[in-house]
Amino acid sequence: MLRSQVGYSTNPDSFLAGVEAARTVAKSFTNSKIGFLFTSVENDIKSVVDGIKTVGNIPVIGCTSSNGIIVPDGYINSPLGYVGLLGMYDSDMRVSVACHEAGKDARVIGREVAIEAVKNAKTTRAPAYFYMVASPKEEEEYLMGIQDVIGRVPMFGGSAADNDVSGKWKIICNDKIFSDGVAVAFFYTDNEIITAFDGCYRETRNIGLITEVKDDRTLVTIDGVSALKKYADWTNLKPSSLKGKNLLKTSITKPLGVKDPLGNLTVVRHPMFGDDNGTRSMSDDEIDLGNKVVEGTAIIQLDATVDELIDATGDMLKKLRKEMYREVGAYVLMHCGGRRLAIGDRIGEVHKQLLKEARGVPFIAAFTFGEYGYDEHSANICGGLMLSFTAFGKR
């Protein structure tokens, strides 16, 4: 039977924060198979991990979260740092973790990480499920490399984040802490694990053909028209108002999306920066996106109100709970940091929705800069401005 417990702390001493979070988990059990760890960029993360290790030898994996976390007790944030830890134990579950810093070839690194994780599990079999955390840059390539080794095993996860897209994010994998790279946790179990992955946006009639892309994530033209101008026309905004980082916040409620080949899932593409931070002339109106797009495919303008972004969290958790055949033992929730930015001071409403739909099951929600998952028969895929909610069966 799977047992889980959440511990957290806002102690300004990072070591003590790690101790306090781990002690709360240890009150329920002392032999966690895995600990999902999410912290602030303000924490000394090595000290956090050192503090956790004084309580028990908990394998930890996770990342820094953007402007807080959510646990059953509420929305947790502090300018001096915060630590959240969800521990899980199941005698019939084996978990192995592995990581690698970024290098020249992200796909090769993905393969190496997968091979290491399988070796750490002391097996030659592919896992039943896996979690991935990466820096917000080459997620698709890491994923392809992992799948080169283990095949299309279902996955969930999200990219490391900071408070202001300044690159201060960190990835955590046991005692290894780094800014750029990838880490995985492979789950070997016959217990039920299911992910609900969606952006929950409404599709508009604004649809165009991607006609030019640069470096995978720079959208140059749609229907042969400069991408920023096309987006401005679709959203009834002026291109000049979308330059630089202005686009990032404006597009949270009006992002772009692409459909998976079967049409089951619309994967959100977050317009991050317009016109390369405003450094080029108006004739070069390009959009830097949070994830990869491909020429010759359709792109759709999506839409949602802040109310809908908030309501989506409860709706998604309810949907996930109903899809589980077994009783739920734990939830690990990746919520986009951009959506959290748009929700702002109403973040407490998200906590209320999650608390209601979790029905007493321990959960932890982190705010990420990219989300990973699948839906029905879609492939594993990386998106932005999405929710990747995962449930672990209790048995």
TAHUMO-V200201 format. One record per residue. RES is the residue in three letters. SS is DSSP state (H for helix, E for strand, C for the rest). Layout:
# TAHUMO-V200201
res:RES ss:SS
res:RES ss:SS
This chain:
# TAHUMO-V200201
res:MET ss:C
res:LEU ss:C
res:ARG ss:E
res:SER ss:E
res:GLN ss:E
res:VAL ss:E
res:GLY ss:E
res:TYR ss:E
res:SER ss:E
res:THR ss:C
res:ASN ss:C
res:PRO ss:C
res:ASP ss:C
res:SER ss:H
res:PHE ss:H
res:LEU ss:H
res:ALA ss:H
res:GLY ss:H
res:VAL ss:H
res:GLU ss:H
res:ALA ss:H
res:ALA ss:H
res:ARG ss:H
res:THR ss:H
res:VAL ss:H
res:ALA ss:H
res:LYS ss:C
res:SER ss:C
res:PHE ss:C
res:THR ss:C
res:ASN ss:C
res:SER ss:C
res:LYS ss:C
res:ILE ss:E
res:GLY ss:E
res:PHE ss:E
res:LEU ss:E
res:PHE ss:E
res:THR ss:E
res:SER ss:C
res:VAL ss:C
res:GLU ss:C
res:ASN ss:C
res:ASP ss:C
res:ILE ss:H
res:LYS ss:H
res:SER ss:H
res:VAL ss:H
res:VAL ss:H
res:ASP ss:H
res:GLY ss:H
res:ILE ss:H
res:LYS ss:H
res:THR ss:H
res:VAL ss:H
res:GLY ss:C
res:ASN ss:C
res:ILE ss:C
res:PRO ss:C
res:VAL ss:E
res:ILE ss:E
res:GLY ss:E
res:CYS ss:E
res:THR ss:E
res:SER ss:C
res:SER ss:C
res:ASN ss:C
res:GLY ss:C
res:ILE ss:E
res:ILE ss:E
res:VAL ss:E
res:PRO ss:C
res:ASP ss:C
res:GLY ss:E
res:TYR ss:E
res:ILE ss:E
res:ASN ss:C
res:SER ss:C
res:PRO ss:C
res:LEU ss:C
res:GLY ss:C
res:TYR ss:C
res:VAL ss:E
res:GLY ss:E
res:LEU ss:E
res:LEU ss:E
res:GLY ss:E
res:MET ss:E
res:TYR ss:E
res:ASP ss:C
res:SER ss:C
res:ASP ss:C
res:MET ss:C
res:ARG ss:E
res:VAL ss:E
res:SER ss:E
res:VAL ss:E
res:ALA ss:E
res:CYS ss:E
res:HIS ss:E
res:GLU ss:E
res:ALA ss:C
res:GLY ss:C
res:LYS ss:C
res:ASP ss:C
res:ALA ss:H
res:ARG ss:H
res:VAL ss:H
res:ILE ss:H
res:GLY ss:H
res:ARG ss:H
res:GLU ss:H
res:VAL ss:H
res:ALA ss:H
res:ILE ss:H
res:GLU ss:H
res:ALA ss:H
res:VAL ss:H
res:LYS ss:H
res:ASN ss:H
res:ALA ss:C
res:LYS ss:C
res:THR ss:C
res:THR ss:C
res:ARG ss:C
res:ALA ss:C
res:PRO ss:C
res:ALA ss:C
res:TYR ss:E
res:PHE ss:E
res:TYR ss:E
res:MET ss:E
res:VAL ss:E
res:ALA ss:E
res:SER ss:C
res:PRO ss:C
res:LYS ss:C
res:GLU ss:C
res:GLU ss:H
res:GLU ss:H
res:GLU ss:H
res:TYR ss:H
res:LEU ss:H
res:MET ss:H
res:GLY ss:H
res:ILE ss:H
res:GLN ss:H
res:ASP ss:H
res:VAL ss:H
res:ILE ss:H
res:GLY ss:C
res:ARG ss:C
res:VAL ss:C
res:PRO ss:C
res:MET ss:E
res:PHE ss:E
res:GLY ss:E
res:GLY ss:E
res:SER ss:E
res:ALA ss:C
res:ALA ss:C
res:ASP ss:C
res:ASN ss:C
res:ASP ss:C
res:VAL ss:C
res:SER ss:C
res:GLY ss:C
res:LYS ss:C
res:TRP ss:C
res:LYS ss:C
res:ILE ss:E
res:ILE ss:E
res:CYS ss:E
res:ASN ss:C
res:ASP ss:C
res:LYS ss:E
res:ILE ss:E
res:PHE ss:E
res:SER ss:C
res:ASP ss:C
res:GLY ss:E
res:VAL ss:E
res:ALA ss:E
res:VAL ss:E
res:ALA ss:E
res:PHE ss:E
res:PHE ss:E
res:TYR ss:E
res:THR ss:C
res:ASP ss:C
res:ASN ss:C
res:GLU ss:C
res:ILE ss:E
res:ILE ss:E
res:THR ss:E
res:ALA ss:E
res:PHE ss:E
res:ASP ss:E
res:GLY ss:C
res:CYS ss:C
res:TYR ss:C
res:ARG ss:E
res:GLU ss:E
res:THR ss:E
res:ARG ss:E
res:ASN ss:E
res:ILE ss:E
res:GLY ss:E
res:LEU ss:E
res:ILE ss:E
res:THR ss:E
res:GLU ss:E
res:VAL ss:E
res:LYS ss:E
res:ASP ss:C
res:ASP ss:C
res:ARG ss:C
res:THR ss:E
res:LEU ss:E
res:VAL ss:E
res:THR ss:E
res:ILE ss:E
res:ASP ss:C
res:GLY ss:C
res:VAL ss:E
res:SER ss:E
res:ALA ss:H
res:LEU ss:H
res:LYS ss:H
res:LYS ss:H
res:TYR ss:H
res:ALA ss:H
res:ASP ss:H
res:TRP ss:H
res:THR ss:H
res:ASN ss:C
res:LEU ss:C
res:LYS ss:C
res:PRO ss:H
res:SER ss:H
res:SER ss:H
res:LEU ss:H
res:LYS ss:C
res:GLY ss:E
res:LYS ss:C
res:ASN ss:H
res:LEU ss:H
res:LEU ss:H
res:LYS ss:H
res:THR ss:H
res:SER ss:C
res:ILE ss:C
res:THR ss:C
res:LYS ss:C
res:PRO ss:C
res:LEU ss:E
res:GLY ss:E
res:VAL ss:E
res:LYS ss:E
res:ASP ss:C
res:PRO ss:C
res:LEU ss:C
res:GLY ss:C
res:ASN ss:C
res:LEU ss:C
res:THR ss:E
res:VAL ss:E
res:VAL ss:E
res:ARG ss:E
res:HIS ss:C
res:PRO ss:E
res:MET ss:E
res:PHE ss:E
res:GLY ss:E
res:ASP ss:H
res:ASP ss:H
res:ASN ss:H
res:GLY ss:H
res:THR ss:C
res:ARG ss:C
res:SER ss:C
res:MET ss:H
res:SER ss:H
res:ASP ss:H
res:ASP ss:C
res:GLU ss:C
res:ILE ss:E
res:ASP ss:E
res:LEU ss:E
res:GLY ss:C
res:ASN ss:C
res:LYS ss:C
res:VAL ss:C
res:VAL ss:C
res:GLU ss:C
res:GLY ss:C
res:THR ss:C
res:ALA ss:E
res:ILE ss:E
res:ILE ss:E
res:GLN ss:E
res:LEU ss:E
res:ASP ss:E
res:ALA ss:C
res:THR ss:C
res:VAL ss:H
res:ASP ss:H
res:GLU ss:H
res:LEU ss:H
res:ILE ss:H
res:ASP ss:H
res:ALA ss:H
res:THR ss:H
res:GLY ss:H
res:ASP ss:H
res:MET ss:H
res:LEU ss:H
res:LYS ss:H
res:LYS ss:H
res:LEU ss:H
res:ARG ss:H
res:LYS ss:H
res:GLU ss:H
res:MET ss:C
res:TYR ss:C
res:ARG ss:C
res:GLU ss:C
res:VAL ss:E
res:GLY ss:E
res:ALA ss:E
res:TYR ss:E
res:VAL ss:E
res:LEU ss:E
res:MET ss:E
res:HIS ss:E
res:CYS ss:E
res:GLY ss:H
res:GLY ss:H
res:ARG ss:H
res:ARG ss:H
res:LEU ss:H
res:ALA ss:H
res:ILE ss:H
res:GLY ss:H
res:ASP ss:H
res:ARG ss:H
res:ILE ss:H
res:GLY ss:H
res:GLU ss:H
res:VAL ss:H
res:HIS ss:H
res:LYS ss:H
res:GLN ss:H
res:LEU ss:H
res:LEU ss:H
res:LYS ss:H
res:GLU ss:H
res:ALA ss:H
res:ARG ss:C
res:GLY ss:C
res:VAL ss:C
res:PRO ss:C
res:PHE ss:E
res:ILE ss:E
res:ALA ss:E
res:ALA ss:E
res:PHE ss:E
res:THR ss:E
res:PHE ss:C
res:GLY ss:C
res:GLU ss:E
res:TYR ss:E
res:GLY ss:E
res:TYR ss:C
res:ASP ss:C
res:GLU ss:C
res:HIS ss:C
res:SER ss:C
res:ALA ss:C
res:ASN ss:C
res:ILE ss:E
res:CYS ss:E
res:GLY ss:E
res:GLY ss:C
res:LEU ss:C
res:MET ss:C
res:LEU ss:E
res:SER ss:E
res:PHE ss:E
res:THR ss:E
res:ALA ss:E
res:PHE ss:E
res:GLY ss:E
res:LYS ss:C
res:ARG ss:C
